[in-house]
């Protein structure tokens, strides 16, 4: 094994440890099978990336790490979903917003600029894209969790599809 591969391997181990910490801290493990599948996305992506480490074929840095301001703006809008739903409990709102805030923080770390020697750019690129992967997995999980709880409440209310349609049209 060469030095670059070991560095990449260490980066992905650190990212996996960060992900495990986030899942444990936010108690995301309290979910169903589809939630576990969503939580497994970073593991799958990182495993693929570790074993597909061709450092001589790095993508254009600007293309790989470019960010649009709209990305952050869209992520900032997600907490509004928790406030728009009157039936959402305070605990669910806090959990949802906590997940989104952690996702935003991870995404914003990608904006930090480090001036490093060009030969180490592969480390920075992998770290930034890993943090974006974690952020996106959190957003996907938050949306899944939000809508699955909302659907469960609707189904528990024994509403017919017509009732659901009328409720959506009334808003």
Beta strands, then each sheet from edge to edge (+ up, - down):
end
